[in-house]
């Protein structure tokens, strides 16, 4: 495409659109129709220039022009409680459901890795000595030791807030860093599984595996599921960089990235629940079976939420991306 010829042919349309957008008075009916037509044509021109003859200065000018026209055509829009409800009942669960082919295998493989590490550490005393001295290990695993007092060492509310913040940051990092081919996600996931494996191994070698599971399961089921969802989604985002499918890489990353940002918000809410359980239920005086039952109930509620509400929304075409009206204005038609 000859850019100079293209600009000469369409500059008058762009100038006319700019003039209409600058009008202080209310536009007449014919002027509104003209504005919409020019907006659509300018969006098409922008798309053609970006794909055929990218020019930074011209692209910047037309991007601003299209954005202003889009705002004038669609009107200013404010978030409402309807948006929040739609996100919680459609967008977020659909995004998690659509990513299930990534986070479910991630969960299974990661759990297997944690169990394998726990077995290796628990059955090899020489490995345990590389973790801590024998006296420190006894202090960690004895009745009333650090593994048990950890959950009650701080006021419940402050502890829950700290746990929620740390876990939300880890989940967000998995989602954001996934774009780097998923490699940072694998490292974050390994660190989490290593910590879990160490606890499993040390407490099992001390004959107190039941105590450890009674402390971890109430909050750990939901917490780890949220981490697995974040990690699986991050890996999916990394794979999108390698293989965007029928979409352009830019379009694919934009769509999956917006969905990932939405998932970060949704998972923060999930981790808030698991943090509350860890802060108030795990160190409570409830029987072990009651604490585990609360954790299992929370986990089943989340999975039901994802597979029922999310599955239903995904089958209607919901992807977790923003609504079409909120996306970049490009019209894939010829000028």
PECOR-V611955 format. One record per residue. RES is the residue in three letters. PHI is phi as a letter, one per 20 degrees, with the letter a starting at -180 (none if undefined). PSI is psi in whole degrees, -180 to 180 (NA if undefined). Layout:
<<RES,PHI,PSI> <RES,PHI,PSI>>
//
This chain:
<<UNK,none,130> <UNK,e,108> <UNK,f,-40> <UNK,f,-43> <UNK,f,-41> <UNK,f,-44> <UNK,f,-43> <UNK,f,-36> <UNK,f,-28> <UNK,d,0> <UNK,f,-38> <UNK,f,-38> <UNK,f,-41> <UNK,f,-42> <UNK,f,-39> <UNK,f,-41> <UNK,f,-42> <UNK,f,-40> <UNK,f,-44> <UNK,f,-38> <UNK,f,-25> <UNK,e,-7> <UNK,g,129> <UNK,e,-33> <UNK,e,168> <UNK,f,133> <UNK,f,147> <UNK,f,171> <UNK,g,-51> <UNK,f,-35> <UNK,f,-37> <UNK,f,-45> <UNK,f,-41> <UNK,f,-42> <UNK,f,-45> <UNK,f,-44> <UNK,f,-45> <UNK,f,-35> <UNK,f,-47> <UNK,f,-42> <UNK,f,-40> <UNK,f,-37> <UNK,f,-39> <UNK,f,-44> <UNK,g,-44> <UNK,g,-44> <UNK,f,-42> <UNK,f,-43> <UNK,f,-42> <UNK,f,-35> <UNK,e,-26> <UNK,d,-43> <UNK,b,68> <UNK,f,124> <UNK,c,115> <UNK,g,-44> <UNK,f,-46> <UNK,f,-41> <UNK,f,-42> <UNK,f,-43> <UNK,f,-47> <UNK,f,-33> <UNK,f,-45> <UNK,f,-40> <UNK,f,-44> <UNK,f,-40> <UNK,f,-43> <UNK,f,-42> <UNK,f,-39> <UNK,f,-42> <UNK,f,-39> <UNK,f,-36> <UNK,f,-46> <UNK,e,-23> <UNK,n,155> <UNK,f,137> <UNK,c,132> <UNK,d,144> <UNK,f,144> <UNK,c,175> <UNK,f,-25> <UNK,f,-39> <UNK,f,-42> <UNK,f,-45> <UNK,f,-43> <UNK,f,-40> <UNK,f,-44> <UNK,f,-28> <UNK,d,-16> <UNK,c,-62> <UNK,f,-57> <UNK,f,-52> <UNK,f,-33> <UNK,f,-41> <UNK,f,-41> <UNK,f,-42> <UNK,f,-43> <UNK,f,-25> <UNK,e,6> <UNK,f,-30> <UNK,f,-10> <UNK,d,-47> <UNK,e,-26> <UNK,f,-50> <UNK,f,-37> <UNK,f,-42> <UNK,f,-45> <UNK,f,-46> <UNK,f,-39> <UNK,f,-41> <UNK,f,-42> <UNK,f,-40> <UNK,f,-43> <UNK,f,-42> <UNK,f,-42> <UNK,f,-43> <UNK,f,-41> <UNK,f,-43> <UNK,f,-44> <UNK,f,-45> <UNK,f,-41> <UNK,f,-26> <UNK,d,3> <UNK,c,95> <UNK,g,-32> <UNK,f,-28> <UNK,f,-39> <UNK,f,-35> <UNK,f,-21> <UNK,f,-14> <UNK,e,-44> <UNK,a,168> <UNK,f,159> <UNK,g,-39> <UNK,f,-38> <UNK,f,-38> <UNK,f,-40> <UNK,f,-39> <UNK,f,-33> <UNK,f,-42> <UNK,d,-10> <UNK,f,160> <UNK,g,128> <UNK,m,12> <UNK,f,-170> <UNK,f,-32> <UNK,f,-34> <UNK,e,-43> <UNK,f,-15> <UNK,g,-41> <UNK,f,-11> <UNK,c,17> <UNK,f,-16> <UNK,c,161> <UNK,g,142> <UNK,g,-46> <UNK,f,-45> <UNK,f,-40> <UNK,f,-44> <UNK,f,-42> <UNK,f,-41> <UNK,f,-45> <UNK,f,-45> <UNK,f,-44> <UNK,f,-47> <UNK,f,-45> <UNK,f,-38> <UNK,f,-38> <UNK,f,-42> <UNK,f,-42> <UNK,f,-43> <UNK,f,-39> <UNK,f,-40> <UNK,f,-42> <UNK,f,-44> <UNK,f,-43> <UNK,f,-5> <UNK,f,-26> <UNK,f,-21> <UNK,e,54> <UNK,l,15> <UNK,n,-2> <UNK,f,-45> <UNK,f,-30> <UNK,f,-43> <UNK,f,-38> <UNK,f,-44> <UNK,f,-42> <UNK,f,-43> <UNK,f,-41> <UNK,f,-41> <UNK,f,-44> <UNK,f,-32> <UNK,f,-44> <UNK,f,-42> <UNK,f,-43> <UNK,f,-38> <UNK,f,-46> <UNK,f,-45> <UNK,g,-47> <UNK,f,-46> <UNK,f,-43> <UNK,f,-35> <UNK,f,-37> <UNK,f,-24> <UNK,e,4> <UNK,m,25> <UNK,c,33> <UNK,f,-37> <UNK,f,-38> <UNK,f,-44> <UNK,f,-47> <UNK,f,-35> <UNK,f,-25> <UNK,e,-32> <UNK,e,-42> <UNK,f,-39> <UNK,g,-46> <UNK,d,-24> <UNK,f,-31> <UNK,f,-52> <UNK,f,-40> <UNK,f,-48> <UNK,f,-35> <UNK,f,-43> <UNK,f,-41> <UNK,f,-41> <UNK,f,-39> <UNK,f,-45> <UNK,f,-44> <UNK,f,-44> <UNK,f,-41> <UNK,f,-39> <UNK,f,-40> <UNK,f,-38> <UNK,f,-41> <UNK,f,-39> <UNK,f,-38> <UNK,f,-30> <UNK,f,-34> <UNK,f,-39> <UNK,f,-46> <UNK,c,92> <UNK,f,-4> <UNK,m,-148> <UNK,f,-15> <UNK,e,160> <UNK,f,155> <UNK,f,-38> <UNK,f,-46> <UNK,f,-43> <UNK,f,-44> <UNK,f,-37> <UNK,f,-46> <UNK,f,-49> <UNK,f,-33> <UNK,f,-42> <UNK,f,-40> <UNK,f,-38> <UNK,f,-39> <UNK,f,-43> <UNK,f,-38> <UNK,f,-34> <UNK,f,-40> <UNK,f,-45> <UNK,f,-42> <UNK,f,-28> <UNK,f,-38> <UNK,f,-41> <UNK,f,-44> <UNK,f,-25> <UNK,f,-41> <UNK,f,-47> <UNK,f,-35> <UNK,f,-38> <UNK,f,-40> <UNK,f,-42> <UNK,f,-33> <UNK,e,-33> <UNK,d,-31> <UNK,e,-48> <UNK,g,-47> <UNK,e,7> <UNK,f,172> <UNK,e,10> <UNK,f,151> <UNK,g,154> <UNK,g,-41> <UNK,f,-34> <UNK,f,-41> <UNK,f,-43> <UNK,f,-38> <UNK,f,-38> <UNK,f,-42> <UNK,f,-43> <UNK,f,-41> <UNK,f,-44> <UNK,f,-40> <UNK,f,-46> <UNK,f,-37> <UNK,f,-42> <UNK,f,-45> <UNK,f,-38> <UNK,f,-43> <UNK,g,-45> <UNK,f,-48> <UNK,e,-26> <UNK,e,-65> <UNK,f,-46> <UNK,f,-43> <UNK,f,-42> <UNK,f,-44> <UNK,f,-40> <UNK,f,-36> <UNK,f,-19> <UNK,e,2> <UNK,o,0> <UNK,f,135> <UNK,d,-12> <UNK,n,-7> <UNK,f,167> <UNK,f,164> <UNK,f,154> <UNK,g,-36> <UNK,f,-17> <UNK,e,-1> <UNK,e,174> <UNK,g,139> <UNK,e,98> <UNK,c,139> <UNK,d,110> <UNK,f,60> <UNK,c,163> <UNK,f,153> <UNK,f,NA>>
//
